Amino acid sequence: MKNKKFSLIYTFMLSFLFISTFNVNVFAADPKLVTTINSAFDKIESYIVKISTPAAAVAVGTGVLMKKFSFGDEEKIRTANKLIRGSLFSYGFILCIDLILSLFQTLLS
C-alpha cells in the first residue's frame, strides 16, 4: 500500500515537472530541414505545372495533326483520339492534384 502511494505521488511530481519545464511554444516552429524540403516540393510542384501546360498543348496538337493527316486510316485516327484524350486527362489530373495540394496547404496553415 505504501509503495502504491509513493509511486503515484512520484508519477504526479514527475509529470508536473515535465509539464512545467516544457513550454508549449517550443514545438511551434518547423525545423530547418522540414522548411527546406517544403520549399523544394513547392518549387517542384510549380515546375511540373509550368511544364505540363505546353506538354499537353504539344500532345493535343500532335493528335490533331495526326488525325488531320491520317487520310482515312482508321488505326491512325484511333491512335490520335487516344493521344488527345490521354493528354487532356493527364493535364486535368495534374491540375486537380495542384488544387488538392493547395487546399491542404491552406487548411494546414
N, C-alpha and C positions, 0 to 999 in steps of 0.2 A: 504494500500500500504506500509506503514511504517512497519507494523508487518511482512509482507511477506519478506521484505528486511532484517529485523532483524533476522527472523527465518532462512533465507537462509545463512546469514553470520554466525550465531551461529552454524548451522549444519556443514558448511565448517570448522570452527575453531575446533569444537569437533572431526570431522573426521581427521583433520590434527594432532590434539593432540594424538589421539589413534594410528594413523599410525606411528608417530614419536616415541612414547614411547615403542611400542611393537617391539621387534627385531624379524626378520624372523627366526633366529636360535633357538628361544625358543621352537618351536614345532618340532625340528628336531629329538629328541631322543624319544624312546618309554618309557613309564612309566615302573616301575619295575614289576608291576603286569602283564602287557602285555608280557614282556620278559619272565617271569616265565611261563605263560600259553603257549607261543610259544614253549619254550623248553620242556614243558610237552607233548605237542602234537607231537613234533618231536620224543621224546622217545617212545610214544605210537605207532606212525607210524612204527618206526624201530622194535619194539617188534612184531607187527602184521605181518610184512613182514618176520621176523625171524621164527615165529611160523607157518605161513601159508605154508611154503615150506615143512617141514616134515609132516604136517597135510594132504596136498594134496598127498604126496607120500604114506602115510598110506592108504588114501581113495582109491587111484588108485590100490595099492597093494591088498587091500581087495576086490575090484571089480574084479581084475584079478583072484584072488584065488576063489572067489565066482563063477565066470564064469567057471573056470577050474574044480571045484568040483560040478558042477550042475548036472552032469550025465544025460544031455539031458532034464532037466526040463526047459520048456520054460519060466516060471514065474521067476525062479532064473536068467536065462540068461538076461531077460529083466531088472530085478532089478539091476544086475551087470552092464549092459550097462548104465543105468540111473545114477548109482553111479559114474562110471568112467567119464561120460560126465559132470555131475554136478560138480564134484570136479575139473576137468580141467577148466571148465568155471569160477568157483569161484576163482581159483588161478589166472587165466588170468585177471579177474576183479580186484583183489587186486593189481596185478602188474600194470594194467592200471591206477588205482587210484593213486598209488605211483608215476607213471610217470607224471600224470597230476599235482599232488601236487608239485612235484619238479620243473615242468615247471613254475607254478605260483610263486613259491618261487624265482626262478631266475629272473622272469620278474619283481617282486615287489622290489627286492633288487638292 
